[in-house]
């Protein structure tokens, strides 16, 4: 998928996805952190200060992968 297409689609934060999927924030963070298309915004030198912005298409892909694994 092209970067331009990701720009204008809905983006989710970790907390939003955790609530929608009924999972813990740390579990969702581990699922999305290395997924292509996920935007990482680092607010300092520590990894603890990283914000993840997950495009809707990536969220669908990750959730589908979770459902198929079960």
N, C-alpha and C positions, 0 to 999 in steps of 0.2 A: 504494500500500500504506500502511496506517495505521502510525503510529509505534509504537503498542502492539504490533502484530504483530512488529515488528523487535526489540523488547525481549527476547523470550524465545526467539528463534531463535539458532542457533550463530553466533558471530562469529569471523572469522579476522583474523590480523595479516598484514602484508605478507610477512614471512619464510615463513609457512606456505603462503600462496598461491604464492609464488615456487617453493618446493620442490615443491608438488603439480603445478604447471603446467610446471615445467622452464624457468623464465624467471629473469632477474636481478631483484633486489629493486627497483632503480631503474625498470626497465621496468614492473613491477607497480604501483609507486607512481604512475607517470604514468597508468596505465590506470584506477586507482581513485580518484585524488584529487578529481576533480570529479563523480563519479558520485552520483546522488541516493541517499540512504539510508546512505552511508558516513559514519561518525562520525569527526570529527577532534578529537583531544585535543591541545591545544597546551600544552607544558610550559615555556613561556618566551616571550620576545619573538621569538626566531629561528624561522624556518620549519623549520630542521633539527631542532628539538625537537618535532616533531609526530608523534603516534601515530595510525595509521589503524586503525579497527575496522570490518571489512567484514562485513555480515550475509550469511548463506548465500544468501539470495535474490539479493542484489546480485552475489555471486561467480558464481552460476549465469548471471545475465544477462550479465555481462562476459565470461565464458568462452564462452558461446554466440556472442556478438558476435565474439570472436576466431576461433572455428571457422568462422563464416560468411564472414568476410573472407578466409580463406585459399583 
